[in-house]
Amino acid sequence: MIITRAPSLRIPEQLLEFGFYGIGVCLQHADGDLEMLVEPRPWRPKRPHTTDCWWFAETAYARFLKQSPTDPSGLSLTPSRPDLCN
């Protein structure tokens, strides 16, 4: 997250919360330089990707593609559930 104003007195608690969740915060100065206030934490999955997870994702995506009308270029022309778009 990039903020353009210096943090107020209430922000330290919020910066601690950003740090707890691994969200990085930078302060952008008027000259465009960025100052890192909270370092971001790299995302790591809680468990390794298994073959079962891969199979489920592929099956769900295949079913999604079957329900979505597409033109030859592969772009979706209409939503699969037009009643939800109103």
Secondary structure by P-SEA (a helix, b strand, c coil): ccccccccccaaaaaaaaaaabbbbbbbcccccccccbbbbcccccccccaaaaaaaaaaaaaaaaaccccccccccccccccccc
